[in-house]
């Protein structure tokens, strides 16, 4: 049984359209969305709410609230060798998801060890969530504007509460960057048996079959360094929140 971390946040994200692109469909210039969100897309949405290199967002669960509906649109885009082409993009329409996520310290950013204050980042994340996020929310791609707000994960009815298991086959999972993995390579991960149980996509399920593949060598970017003003603010937060753990 998965225990909810103390620094977990819960929110819903919704919008008119979403596009979680299946990379196989991009070869001909057209795009078609997966039926459920990818881990990487939800992680990007969570980082738009609040992010710092001190920590890494871990997506625990996603709950699909509305029925999966798709809509094709004609899109005029620039061709690689010049000119304009007409392509068809297949979007998900009228989407709403509940998300449960928590953060863990990025051990590869050792210069930011003095910034590892649970209470501070948890408070800022919740305050940012209440205000709709620090950056614009995009559900998969930039043209799919989304909105976020706090919620209680599991509350309300999902259109898939009565579906025991839905399988979606193989799908892209996420990327592994050197700043997060500590390896000098870019890694892509594929979920071989993507599934949803009673409307919930459980990324913490140990039975998930995730395969990694090295894309290319990649160096880690220079580590971030805290300045004196940030260290002063951290001292003030420590005085407010006491120890380093969320109460």
C-alpha positions as CSV (number, residue, x, y, z in Angstrom):
1,X,0.0,0.0,0.0
2,X,1.5,3.4,-1.0
3,X,1.8,5.9,1.8
4,X,1.2,9.5,0.9
5,X,4.3,11.6,1.6
6,X,4.0,14.5,4.0
7,X,5.0,16.9,1.3
8,X,2.5,15.7,-1.3
9,X,0.3,18.2,-3.2
10,X,-3.0,17.4,-4.8
11,X,-4.6,19.3,-7.6
12,X,-6.8,19.1,-10.6
13,X,-5.8,20.3,-14.1
14,X,-8.4,20.8,-16.8
15,X,-8.9,22.5,-20.2
16,X,-10.7,22.3,-23.5
17,X,-8.0,20.3,-25.2
18,X,-4.9,18.2,-24.5
19,X,-2.3,16.6,-26.7
20,X,0.1,14.0,-25.2
21,X,1.8,13.3,-28.5
22,X,2.6,9.7,-29.5
23,X,6.1,10.1,-31.0
24,X,5.3,7.5,-33.7
25,X,2.7,9.7,-35.2
26,X,5.1,12.7,-35.6
27,X,7.1,11.2,-38.5
28,X,4.8,12.4,-41.2
29,X,4.2,15.9,-39.7
30,X,1.0,15.0,-38.0
31,X,0.3,14.3,-34.3
32,X,-2.0,12.0,-32.4
33,X,-2.5,12.1,-28.7
34,X,-2.2,9.2,-26.3
35,X,-5.5,8.4,-24.5
36,X,-4.0,9.1,-21.1
37,X,-1.4,11.6,-19.8
38,X,2.3,10.7,-19.9
39,X,4.3,10.9,-16.7
40,X,6.6,13.6,-18.3
41,X,3.6,15.8,-19.3
42,X,2.1,15.8,-15.8
43,X,5.6,16.4,-14.3
44,X,5.9,19.4,-16.6
45,X,2.5,20.8,-15.4
46,X,3.6,20.3,-11.8
47,X,6.9,22.1,-12.4
48,X,4.9,25.0,-13.9
49,X,3.1,25.3,-10.6
50,X,6.4,25.6,-8.7
51,X,9.9,24.3,-9.3
52,X,13.5,24.8,-8.1
53,X,16.6,22.7,-9.0
54,X,16.8,21.8,-5.3
55,X,14.2,19.1,-5.7
56,X,12.5,16.8,-8.3
57,X,8.8,16.3,-8.6
58,X,7.6,12.7,-8.4
59,X,4.2,12.0,-9.9
60,X,2.4,9.4,-7.8
61,X,-1.1,9.1,-9.4
62,X,-3.3,10.6,-12.0
63,X,-7.1,10.2,-12.0
64,X,-9.0,10.6,-15.3
65,X,-12.2,12.3,-14.4
66,X,-14.0,12.7,-17.8
67,X,-14.5,10.3,-20.6
68,X,-11.8,10.0,-23.2
69,X,-12.9,11.9,-26.3
70,X,-10.8,12.8,-29.3
71,X,-11.1,15.5,-32.0
72,X,-9.1,16.0,-35.2
73,X,-8.2,19.5,-36.3
74,X,-6.5,20.8,-39.4
75,X,-3.4,22.8,-38.5
76,X,-1.3,24.9,-40.8
77,X,2.4,24.7,-40.0
78,X,5.7,25.7,-41.5
79,X,7.5,22.9,-43.4
80,X,11.1,22.1,-42.7
81,X,12.4,23.1,-46.1
82,X,10.1,26.1,-46.4
83,X,6.5,26.7,-47.3
84,X,3.3,25.9,-45.4
85,X,1.6,22.6,-45.0
86,X,-1.8,21.4,-43.7
87,X,-1.7,18.6,-41.2
88,X,-4.2,17.0,-39.0
89,X,-3.6,16.9,-35.2
90,X,-5.8,14.6,-33.1
91,X,-6.5,16.1,-29.6
92,X,-8.2,15.0,-26.5
93,X,-11.1,17.2,-25.8
94,X,-12.7,18.5,-22.6
95,X,-10.2,16.9,-20.2
96,X,-9.9,17.0,-16.4
97,X,-7.4,15.1,-14.3
98,X,-6.7,14.8,-10.6
99,X,-3.0,14.6,-9.7
100,X,-1.1,13.5,-6.6
101,X,2.6,14.4,-6.5
102,X,5.4,15.0,-4.0
103,X,9.0,16.2,-4.2
104,X,12.3,14.6,-3.3
105,X,15.7,16.3,-3.0
106,X,17.9,16.3,-6.1
107,X,21.1,14.7,-4.7
108,X,22.9,15.7,-7.9
109,X,22.6,19.4,-6.9
110,X,24.9,19.2,-3.9
111,X,25.5,23.0,-3.9
112,X,21.9,23.5,-2.9
113,X,22.0,21.4,0.2
114,X,21.3,24.4,2.4
115,X,18.1,25.0,0.4
116,X,16.6,21.6,1.4
117,X,13.9,22.9,3.7
118,X,10.7,20.8,3.4
119,X,8.4,23.3,5.1
120,X,9.6,26.2,2.9
121,X,9.1,24.5,-0.5
122,X,5.9,22.8,0.6
123,X,4.4,26.2,1.7
124,X,5.5,27.9,-1.5
125,X,4.1,25.0,-3.7
126,X,0.7,25.2,-2.1
127,X,0.6,29.0,-2.3
128,X,1.6,28.8,-6.0
129,X,-1.1,26.2,-6.6
130,X,-3.8,28.3,-5.0
131,X,-2.9,31.1,-7.4
132,X,-3.0,28.9,-10.5
133,X,0.7,28.2,-10.8
134,X,3.8,30.3,-11.4
135,X,4.0,29.7,-15.1
136,X,1.4,29.1,-17.8
137,X,-0.2,25.7,-17.7
138,X,-0.1,23.7,-21.0
139,X,-1.7,20.2,-21.1
140,X,0.8,18.4,-23.3
141,X,1.5,21.1,-25.8
142,X,1.6,24.9,-25.8
143,X,-1.6,25.4,-27.8
144,X,-3.6,23.4,-25.2
145,X,-4.1,26.0,-22.4
146,X,-4.9,24.5,-19.0
147,X,-5.8,25.6,-15.5
148,X,-4.9,24.1,-12.1
149,X,-6.5,24.4,-8.7
150,X,-6.3,22.5,-5.4
151,X,-8.5,19.5,-4.8
152,X,-8.7,16.3,-2.7
153,X,-7.5,13.4,-4.7
154,X,-10.2,10.7,-5.0
155,X,-13.1,13.1,-4.4
156,X,-15.9,13.3,-6.9
157,X,-17.0,10.8,-9.5
158,X,-14.9,9.6,-12.4
159,X,-16.4,8.3,-15.7
160,X,-14.2,5.3,-15.2
161,X,-14.9,4.4,-11.6
162,X,-16.6,1.1,-12.7
163,X,-13.9,0.0,-15.1
164,X,-11.6,-2.4,-13.4
165,X,-8.8,-2.3,-15.9
166,X,-8.1,-0.6,-19.2
167,X,-4.8,-1.3,-21.1
168,X,-3.2,1.1,-23.5
169,X,-0.2,-0.9,-24.6
170,X,3.3,0.7,-24.9
171,X,3.6,4.4,-24.5
172,X,6.3,7.0,-23.8
173,X,6.9,7.5,-20.0
174,X,9.5,10.2,-19.4
175,X,13.1,11.4,-19.9
176,X,16.0,10.9,-17.6
177,X,18.3,14.0,-17.7
178,X,21.9,14.1,-16.3
179,X,20.9,16.7,-13.7
180,X,18.5,14.3,-12.2
181,X,20.0,10.9,-12.8
182,X,23.7,11.8,-12.3
183,X,24.6,9.9,-15.5
184,X,26.3,11.5,-18.5
185,X,23.6,10.5,-20.9
186,X,20.0,11.3,-21.9
187,X,17.7,8.4,-21.2
188,X,14.2,7.8,-22.5
189,X,11.8,5.5,-20.7
190,X,9.0,3.4,-22.2
191,X,6.0,2.0,-20.3
192,X,5.4,-1.3,-21.9
193,X,2.0,-2.1,-20.2
194,X,0.4,1.3,-19.6
195,X,-2.9,0.8,-17.9
196,X,-5.6,2.5,-15.8
197,X,-7.6,0.9,-13.0
198,X,-10.9,2.4,-12.0
199,X,-9.9,5.7,-13.6
200,X,-6.5,5.9,-11.8
201,X,-3.1,5.7,-13.5
202,X,-0.8,4.5,-10.7
203,X,2.8,5.5,-11.5
204,X,4.0,4.0,-8.2
205,X,2.8,0.5,-9.0
206,X,5.9,-1.7,-8.8
207,X,4.4,-4.0,-11.4
208,X,4.8,-1.3,-14.0
209,X,7.1,-2.6,-16.8
210,X,9.4,0.4,-17.5
211,X,12.2,0.0,-20.0
212,X,15.1,2.5,-20.4
213,X,17.1,3.3,-23.5
214,X,20.1,5.6,-23.9
215,X,19.3,8.3,-26.5
216,X,22.7,10.1,-26.6
217,X,25.6,11.2,-24.4
218,X,24.9,14.4,-22.5
219,X,26.8,16.4,-19.9
220,X,25.3,17.7,-16.7
221,X,24.8,21.5,-16.7
222,X,26.7,23.6,-14.2
223,X,25.4,23.3,-10.7
224,X,23.3,26.1,-9.2
225,X,24.9,28.1,-6.4
226,X,23.0,29.9,-3.6
227,X,23.8,33.5,-3.0
228,X,23.9,35.2,0.4
229,X,20.4,36.7,0.1
230,X,18.8,33.3,-0.5
231,X,20.8,31.8,2.5
232,X,19.4,34.7,4.6
233,X,15.9,33.9,3.6
234,X,16.4,30.2,4.3
235,X,17.5,31.0,7.8
236,X,14.3,32.9,8.3
237,X,12.2,30.0,7.0
238,X,14.0,27.6,9.4
239,X,13.1,29.9,12.2
240,X,9.4,29.8,11.1
241,X,9.0,26.1,10.3
242,X,11.4,24.8,12.9
243,X,13.0,21.5,11.7
244,X,13.4,20.4,8.1
245,X,10.3,18.2,7.9
246,X,6.7,19.1,7.0
247,X,4.4,18.8,9.9
